[in-house]
Amino acid sequence: MIAPAPAPERRRALRAALASGTLLRFPGAFAPIVAKLIERQGFDGVYVSGAALSADLGLPDIGLVTQSEVTARAQAVSRACALPVIVDVDTGFGAPLNAARTVALLEEAGLAGCHLEDQESPKRCGHLERKTLVATAEMVRRVRAAAEARRDPDFLLIARTDARAPEGLAKAIDRAKAYVDAGAAMIFPEALQDEREFEAFRAALDVPLMANMTEFGKSPLLSRATLAGLGYNLVIYPVTAFRLAMKAVEDGLRDLDESDDQPGLVPRMMTRAHLYDIVDYAGYGRFDSAVRDFSEE
């Protein structure tokens, strides 16, 4: 039974890793146990996607999930592993004051960072059409409020711009520069359309950059080597695990319904022994025994 690393330690480690020049890989965890698998596989960190969280609750990704729901899920994911965890907080759940309170809550919950976006509320998935943005000045206020709300300077504040589709690449870059000036430590350019556009963002900005390699989106699925060569610092795979899990569940339920062949499904399942190993049944048992056996001399 291993206690998670303290939040300040994880934040410092993330900042140091970003400064190293190595591309960091953060798969999305829609549940705490997925974070455990991500950690076991040797990834650098964990991402909590607003799209995956919405879908997990049976909702579309249009800003319906609340501040408290996002904070609670992100905290649960962070508690499940020792890796730094970054969470998607959409537009910050309201006005700049709301964005500031969101950052304060996430710091208290042990998160390593979050990203805010410049869409209007209700927002849309970043890879859909007809996105509408707040004015640059409004997003600057949002970012500045969030930055000033931090008590730990290592908490990573990321500004996401969705401006590529509605305003074009040049204006998206201009927005990103303004967000850096307002206090963002990293930029997340959403829904870039080709490798050249990823390259243009890197040429224009000297802060860390995040790449989103979501499937079925507007951006090409670039390899780790390509993104590293372009100078990106962190890549998220936000909904990959969720999509894999949902396809497996759907296929299994269909087979169970059509064939009533439960034994045939067993080879496709995680075994009980492996599940117990992931959640550390033995470690909790040893801890409980040690407490029960304690006696004062």
C-alpha positions as CSV (number, residue, x, y, z in Angstrom):
1,M,0.0,0.0,0.0
2,I,1.8,3.1,-1.3
3,A,0.7,6.6,-0.4
4,P,0.8,9.1,-3.3
5,A,3.6,11.5,-3.5
6,P,2.8,14.9,-2.0
7,A,1.3,17.4,-4.5
8,P,4.1,20.0,-4.3
9,E,6.6,17.3,-5.0
10,R,4.7,16.1,-8.1
11,R,4.3,19.7,-9.3
12,R,8.0,20.3,-9.0
13,A,8.8,17.1,-10.8
14,L,6.5,18.0,-13.6
15,R,8.1,21.4,-14.0
16,A,11.6,19.9,-14.0
17,A,10.5,17.3,-16.6
18,L,9.1,20.0,-18.8
19,A,12.4,21.9,-18.6
20,S,14.3,18.8,-19.6
21,G,13.3,19.0,-23.3
22,T,11.8,15.4,-23.2
23,L,8.3,14.9,-24.6
24,L,6.0,13.9,-21.7
25,R,3.2,11.5,-22.4
26,F,-0.1,11.9,-20.4
27,P,-2.8,9.3,-21.3
28,G,-6.3,10.2,-20.1
29,A,-7.8,8.4,-17.1
30,F,-11.6,8.4,-16.9
31,A,-11.5,6.5,-13.6
32,P,-8.9,6.2,-10.8
33,I,-8.1,2.6,-11.6
34,V,-7.1,3.7,-15.1
35,A,-4.5,6.0,-13.6
36,K,-3.0,3.0,-11.8
37,L,-2.6,1.3,-15.2
38,I,-1.1,4.4,-16.7
39,E,1.4,4.5,-13.9
40,R,2.3,0.8,-14.2
41,Q,2.9,1.2,-17.9
42,G,5.5,3.8,-17.2
43,F,3.9,6.9,-18.6
44,D,5.0,10.4,-17.4
45,G,1.6,11.6,-16.1
46,V,-2.2,11.4,-16.2
47,Y,-4.7,13.6,-17.9
48,V,-8.4,14.0,-16.8
49,S,-10.4,14.8,-19.9
50,G,-13.6,16.8,-19.8
51,A,-14.9,14.9,-22.8
52,A,-14.2,11.5,-21.2
53,L,-15.6,12.6,-17.8
54,S,-18.8,14.0,-19.5
55,A,-19.2,10.7,-21.5
56,D,-18.6,8.6,-18.4
57,L,-21.6,10.5,-16.9
58,G,-23.6,9.8,-20.0
59,L,-23.5,13.5,-21.1
60,P,-22.2,15.3,-24.1
61,D,-19.1,17.5,-23.8
62,I,-20.9,20.9,-23.8
63,G,-20.1,22.2,-20.4
64,L,-22.7,20.3,-18.4
65,V,-20.3,18.8,-15.8
66,T,-20.0,21.0,-12.8
67,Q,-17.0,22.4,-11.0
68,S,-17.5,20.1,-8.0
69,E,-17.9,17.0,-10.2
70,V,-14.7,17.8,-12.1
71,T,-12.8,18.5,-8.9
72,A,-14.0,15.4,-7.2
73,R,-13.1,13.1,-10.1
74,A,-9.7,14.7,-10.6
75,Q,-8.9,14.4,-6.9
76,A,-9.9,10.7,-7.0
77,V,-7.6,10.1,-10.0
78,S,-4.7,12.0,-8.4
79,R,-5.1,10.0,-5.1
80,A,-4.8,6.7,-7.1
81,C,-1.3,7.2,-8.4
82,A,2.0,9.0,-7.7
83,L,2.1,10.7,-11.1
84,P,1.4,14.4,-11.8
85,V,-2.2,14.8,-12.9
86,I,-3.5,17.6,-15.2
87,V,-7.2,18.2,-15.6
88,D,-9.4,19.9,-18.2
89,V,-11.6,22.6,-16.6
90,D,-13.3,23.9,-19.8
91,T,-13.9,27.6,-19.5
92,G,-13.3,27.7,-15.7
93,F,-17.0,27.4,-14.8
94,G,-18.0,31.0,-15.2
95,A,-16.5,34.4,-14.9
96,P,-12.8,35.0,-14.1
97,L,-13.6,34.8,-10.4
98,N,-14.9,31.3,-11.0
99,A,-11.7,30.3,-12.8
100,A,-9.7,31.6,-9.8
101,R,-11.8,29.5,-7.4
102,T,-11.4,26.5,-9.6
103,V,-7.6,26.7,-9.5
104,A,-7.8,27.1,-5.7
105,L,-9.9,24.0,-5.4
106,L,-7.7,22.0,-7.7
107,E,-4.6,22.9,-5.7
108,E,-6.3,21.8,-2.5
109,A,-7.2,18.5,-4.3
110,G,-3.6,17.8,-5.1
111,L,-3.7,18.4,-8.9
112,A,-0.4,19.3,-10.7
113,G,-2.1,21.6,-13.2
114,C,-5.1,22.4,-15.3
115,H,-6.1,24.0,-18.6
116,L,-8.6,26.8,-19.3
117,E,-10.0,27.5,-22.8
118,D,-11.2,30.6,-24.6
119,Q,-14.6,29.4,-25.7
120,E,-17.8,30.9,-24.7
121,S,-20.2,29.0,-22.4
122,P,-21.7,26.6,-23.2
123,K,-18.5,25.3,-24.8
124,R,-18.3,22.6,-27.5
125,C,-15.9,19.8,-28.0
126,G,-12.7,21.3,-29.5
127,H,-12.9,19.2,-32.7
128,L,-16.5,20.2,-33.6
129,E,-17.6,23.0,-35.9
130,R,-19.3,26.3,-34.9
131,K,-17.2,27.0,-31.8
132,T,-17.5,30.5,-30.5
133,L,-14.9,32.4,-28.5
134,V,-14.8,35.0,-25.9
135,A,-12.8,38.2,-26.7
136,T,-9.1,37.9,-26.2
137,A,-9.4,40.5,-23.4
138,E,-11.9,38.3,-21.6
139,M,-9.7,35.2,-21.8
140,V,-6.8,37.3,-20.6
141,R,-8.8,38.2,-17.5
142,R,-9.7,34.6,-17.0
143,V,-6.1,33.5,-17.2
144,R,-4.8,36.3,-15.0
145,A,-7.4,35.5,-12.3
146,A,-6.4,31.8,-12.4
147,A,-2.7,32.7,-12.2
148,E,-3.2,35.0,-9.3
149,A,-5.2,32.4,-7.4
150,R,-2.3,29.9,-7.2
151,R,-0.6,29.5,-3.9
152,D,1.9,27.1,-5.3
153,P,3.9,28.7,-8.1
154,D,4.6,25.3,-9.5
155,F,0.9,24.6,-10.2
156,L,0.9,24.4,-14.0
157,L,-1.6,26.8,-15.6
158,I,-2.2,25.9,-19.2
159,A,-4.2,28.2,-21.6
160,R,-6.0,26.4,-24.4
161,T,-7.0,28.3,-27.5
162,D,-9.7,27.1,-29.8
163,A,-9.2,30.0,-32.2
164,R,-7.7,28.0,-35.1
165,A,-11.0,27.1,-36.7
166,P,-13.1,30.3,-36.1
167,E,-10.3,32.9,-36.5
168,G,-7.4,31.2,-38.3
169,L,-3.9,30.2,-37.4
170,A,-2.3,33.7,-37.1
171,K,-5.0,35.0,-34.7
172,A,-4.7,31.8,-32.7
173,I,-1.0,32.4,-32.2
174,D,-1.7,36.1,-31.3
175,R,-4.2,34.9,-28.7
176,A,-1.7,32.4,-27.3
177,K,0.9,35.1,-26.9
178,A,-1.5,37.3,-24.9
179,Y,-2.4,34.4,-22.7
180,V,1.3,33.8,-21.9
181,D,1.6,37.5,-21.0
182,A,-1.4,37.1,-18.7
183,G,0.3,34.3,-16.7
184,A,-0.1,31.0,-18.6
185,A,2.9,28.7,-18.2
186,M,2.0,26.5,-21.2
187,I,-0.1,26.8,-24.3
188,F,-2.5,24.2,-25.7
189,P,-3.4,24.9,-29.3
190,E,-6.5,22.9,-30.0
191,A,-7.5,21.3,-33.3
192,L,-4.5,22.2,-35.4
193,Q,-5.0,20.8,-38.9
194,D,-1.5,19.6,-40.1
195,E,2.1,19.3,-39.0
196,R,3.0,22.7,-40.4
197,E,0.6,24.3,-38.0
198,F,2.1,22.5,-35.0
199,E,5.5,23.8,-36.3
200,A,4.2,27.4,-36.6
201,F,3.1,27.5,-33.0
202,R,6.5,26.2,-31.8
203,A,8.3,28.9,-33.9
204,A,6.1,31.6,-32.5
205,L,6.2,30.8,-28.8
206,D,9.0,30.1,-26.3
207,V,6.9,28.5,-23.6
208,P,6.1,24.7,-23.2
209,L,3.5,23.5,-25.7
210,M,0.9,20.7,-25.3
211,A,-0.3,18.6,-28.2
212,N,-3.7,16.8,-28.3
213,M,-3.6,13.4,-30.1
214,T,-7.3,12.6,-29.8
215,E,-8.7,10.1,-32.3
216,F,-11.3,11.0,-34.8
217,G,-10.5,14.7,-34.5
218,K,-9.2,17.5,-36.8
219,S,-5.5,17.0,-36.0
220,P,-3.4,14.3,-37.6
221,L,-2.2,11.6,-35.2
222,L,1.4,12.5,-35.0
223,S,4.0,10.0,-33.6
224,R,5.9,10.6,-30.4
225,A,9.1,11.1,-32.5
226,T,7.4,13.6,-34.7
227,L,6.1,15.7,-31.8
228,A,9.4,15.6,-30.1
229,G,11.1,16.7,-33.3
230,L,8.6,19.6,-33.5
231,G,9.7,20.8,-30.1
232,Y,6.5,19.9,-28.2
233,N,6.8,19.3,-24.5
234,L,3.7,17.3,-23.6
235,V,1.2,15.1,-25.4
236,I,-2.2,14.0,-24.2
237,Y,-4.2,11.0,-25.4
238,P,-7.4,12.2,-23.7
239,V,-10.1,9.7,-24.7
240,T,-8.0,6.7,-25.9
241,A,-8.5,4.5,-22.8
242,F,-12.2,5.4,-22.6
243,R,-12.8,4.5,-26.3
244,L,-10.9,1.2,-25.9
245,A,-12.9,0.3,-22.8
246,M,-16.3,1.3,-24.3
247,K,-15.6,-0.7,-27.5
248,A,-14.7,-3.8,-25.4
249,V,-17.7,-3.4,-23.2
250,E,-20.1,-2.9,-26.1
251,D,-18.7,-5.9,-28.0
252,G,-18.8,-8.1,-24.9
253,L,-22.4,-7.2,-24.0
254,R,-23.5,-7.8,-27.6
255,D,-21.9,-11.2,-27.6
256,L,-23.5,-12.1,-24.2
257,D,-26.9,-11.1,-25.5
258,E,-26.6,-12.8,-28.9
259,S,-24.8,-16.0,-27.9
260,D,-25.4,-16.3,-24.2
261,D,-21.8,-17.6,-24.1
262,Q,-20.4,-16.2,-20.9
263,P,-17.5,-18.7,-20.8
264,G,-16.4,-17.4,-24.2
265,L,-16.1,-13.9,-22.8
266,V,-13.7,-14.9,-20.0
267,P,-10.5,-14.9,-22.0
268,R,-11.2,-11.3,-23.0
269,M,-11.5,-10.2,-19.3
270,M,-9.0,-8.9,-16.8
271,T,-8.6,-11.7,-14.3
272,R,-9.6,-11.4,-10.7
273,A,-6.0,-11.9,-9.6
274,H,-4.7,-9.2,-11.9
275,L,-7.4,-6.8,-10.8
276,Y,-6.6,-7.5,-7.1
277,D,-2.9,-6.9,-7.9
278,I,-3.7,-3.5,-9.4
279,V,-5.8,-2.3,-6.5
280,D,-3.2,-3.8,-4.1
281,Y,-5.4,-6.1,-2.1
282,A,-2.4,-7.7,-0.5
283,G,-0.9,-4.4,0.5
284,Y,-4.1,-3.3,2.3
285,G,-4.2,-6.7,4.0
286,R,-0.6,-6.3,5.3
287,F,-1.4,-2.8,6.5
288,D,-4.5,-4.0,8.3
289,S,-2.7,-6.9,9.9
290,A,0.1,-4.6,11.1
291,V,-2.4,-2.3,12.7
292,R,-4.3,-5.1,14.3
293,D,-1.1,-6.7,15.7
294,F,0.2,-3.4,17.2
295,S,0.5,-3.5,21.0
296,E,2.1,-1.2,23.5
297,E,5.0,-2.6,25.5
